[in-house]
Each structure stands twice: as C-alpha cells, then as structure tokens.
Amino acid sequence: MDLDTVIEKRHSVRSYCGMVPADNDMERIVAAARKAPSAGNLKAFKVFVLRSGTERRRMMESTLHQTFISEAPYLLLFCADLKAIEPYGGRGKELFCVQDATIAAVFAMLKATELGLGTCWVGAFDEDKVREASGSPPHLRPVAILTVGDEK
Ligand SMILES: Cc1cc2nc3c(=O)[nH]c(=O)nc-3n(C[C@H](O)[C@H](O)[C@H](O)COP(=O)(O)O)c2cc1C
C-alpha cells in the first residue's frame, strides 16, 4: 500500500470483529513506532502493549468508560519519558518527550493501517488512572492510547 492510500484509508475504528491481530503484525507496528524521529534521538517515549482482558477493562475505566476501548483486541499506550529527556531541560520535559510519544503513535497508526488493521486515537483519559492501570512509573506520562484491531 503506498503512503497516499494509507493516508486516505486511515479513519477512526471503534467497532472490531473478533479476530486478534497476529503477533508479527503487532511487532511490526511497534517497530514502526521505534523508527520515528525523536529529539536528540533519545527516543524519550515508551510503548506498552496491552492485551489481557483485565488490562483493557481497566484502561476503559480510565478513559471515561469509552466502551470500545475494552472491545479492541490490543491497546498501545504511548508515554512520554520524562527521565530520558532530562538533558533537554524544561523544554524537553514540557514538549519534546510529548512530541516524541506523539510522533511514534502516528507512525504506529499508519503502519497498522498499512497492515489492514483499524485504529482509534484515544486522548480523553485520566492520566493517573491510566498510569496506575498500566503499572507505569511516575516518570512516564501517558500521552495517547491507540486501539488496534480488525474493523467489523
Ligand atoms: C488528540 C486526539 C484525541 C482523541 N481522543 C479520542 C477519544 O478519547 N475517543 C475517541 O473515540 N476518539 C478520539 N480521537 C479521535 C478523533 O475523534 C478522530 O480522529 C476525529 O474525529 C477524525 O476522525 P477520523 O480519525 O476518522 O479521521 C482523538 C483524536 C486525537 C488526535
């Protein structure tokens, strides 16, 4: 699929069929995220791959109970890494690590589209609840969640 087609095809998917994406596809999506540009190439972001029913339910509860979130077979949580970005001072903490996480999420989203998978960007959530639900430490700031699955 060429880039024009990927961009044309991408749309928010909030309804999923029962099929679970292949492990290899999920690995390729995460690998695409890791290829994103980042400030000073510090890659000041972390990606959590959430698969279990308990994890997805807890994330749904942390995102204003948007029910489609627990129905997606996979969730990718992108966090800004405030520790890794320390060399860039205040601007790094406030901006660069958030941008790193955001760009990585976009790369993942476009790769998922190219693989024929549906995604939805989720930004409406309680950061503390998401951090708790994912077990991520305080220096990781949740920036975006991507749902991933086959569109119904
Ligand atoms: C920063 C951001 C936050 C978003 N948060 C949510 C969300 O919490 N729940 C949701 O269902 N969609 C969310 N979306 C998806 C948008 O609603 C969607 O991208 C927009 O309506 C355009 O539709 P499209 O993605 O199909 O082109 C978010 C998108 C962005 C970029």
The ligand as an SDF file (V2000), in Angstrom:
LIG
                    3D

 31 33  0  0  0  0  0  0  0  0999 V2000
   -5.5680   14.1860   20.3890 C   0  0  0  0  0  0  0  0  0  0  0  0
   -6.7220   13.2870   19.9860 C   0  0  0  0  0  0  0  0  0  0  0  0
   -7.5490   12.7890   20.9770 C   0  0  0  0  0  0  0  0  0  0  0  0
   -8.6080   11.9340   20.6230 C   0  0  0  0  0  0  0  0  0  0  0  0
   -9.3500   11.3540   21.6140 N   0  0  0  0  0  0  0  0  0  0  0  0
  -10.3440   10.5000   21.2930 C   0  0  0  0  0  0  0  0  0  0  0  0
  -11.0700    9.8220   22.3180 C   0  0  0  0  0  0  0  0  0  0  0  0
  -10.8020    9.9450   23.5040 O   0  0  0  0  0  0  0  0  0  0  0  0
  -12.0630    8.9810   21.9290 N   0  0  0  0  0  0  0  0  0  0  0  0
  -12.3650    8.7610   20.6070 C   0  0  0  0  0  0  0  0  0  0  0  0
  -13.2700    7.9680   20.3380 O   0  0  0  0  0  0  0  0  0  0  0  0
  -11.6900    9.3750   19.6160 N   0  0  0  0  0  0  0  0  0  0  0  0
  -10.6810   10.2300   19.9110 C   0  0  0  0  0  0  0  0  0  0  0  0
   -9.9380   10.8140   18.9160 N   0  0  0  0  0  0  0  0  0  0  0  0
  -10.2340   10.5020   17.5110 C   0  0  0  0  0  0  0  0  0  0  0  0
  -10.9220   11.6850   16.8090 C   0  0  0  0  0  0  0  0  0  0  0  0
  -12.2460   11.8070   17.2890 O   0  0  0  0  0  0  0  0  0  0  0  0
  -10.9020   11.4410   15.2650 C   0  0  0  0  0  0  0  0  0  0  0  0
   -9.5730   11.3090   14.8320 O   0  0  0  0  0  0  0  0  0  0  0  0
  -11.5670   12.5790   14.5180 C   0  0  0  0  0  0  0  0  0  0  0  0
  -12.9440   12.6550   14.8190 O   0  0  0  0  0  0  0  0  0  0  0  0
  -11.4120   12.4350   12.9910 C   0  0  0  0  0  0  0  0  0  0  0  0
  -11.9500   11.2070   12.5510 O   0  0  0  0  0  0  0  0  0  0  0  0
  -11.0380   10.1730   11.7340 P   0  0  0  0  0  0  0  0  0  0  0  0
   -9.9360    9.7120   12.6610 O   0  0  0  0  0  0  0  0  0  0  0  0
  -11.9690    9.0610   11.3570 O   0  0  0  0  0  0  0  0  0  0  0  0
  -10.4520   10.8710   10.5550 O   0  0  0  0  0  0  0  0  0  0  0  0
   -8.8690   11.6340   19.2410 C   0  0  0  0  0  0  0  0  0  0  0  0
   -8.0140   12.1430   18.2750 C   0  0  0  0  0  0  0  0  0  0  0  0
   -6.9380   12.9300   18.6300 C   0  0  0  0  0  0  0  0  0  0  0  0
   -5.9850   13.4060   17.5540 C   0  0  0  0  0  0  0  0  0  0  0  0
  1  2  1  0
  2  3  1  0
  2 30  2  0
  3  4  2  0
  4  5  1  0
  4 28  1  0
  5  6  2  0
  6  7  1  0
  6 13  1  0
  7  8  2  0
  7  9  1  0
  9 10  1  0
 10 11  2  0
 10 12  1  0
 12 13  2  0
 13 14  1  0
 14 15  1  0
 14 28  1  0
 15 16  1  0
 16 17  1  0
 16 18  1  0
 18 19  1  0
 18 20  1  0
 20 21  1  0
 20 22  1  0
 22 23  1  0
 23 24  1  0
 24 25  2  0
 24 26  1  0
 24 27  1  0
 28 29  2  0
 29 30  1  0
 30 31  1  0
M  END
$$$$
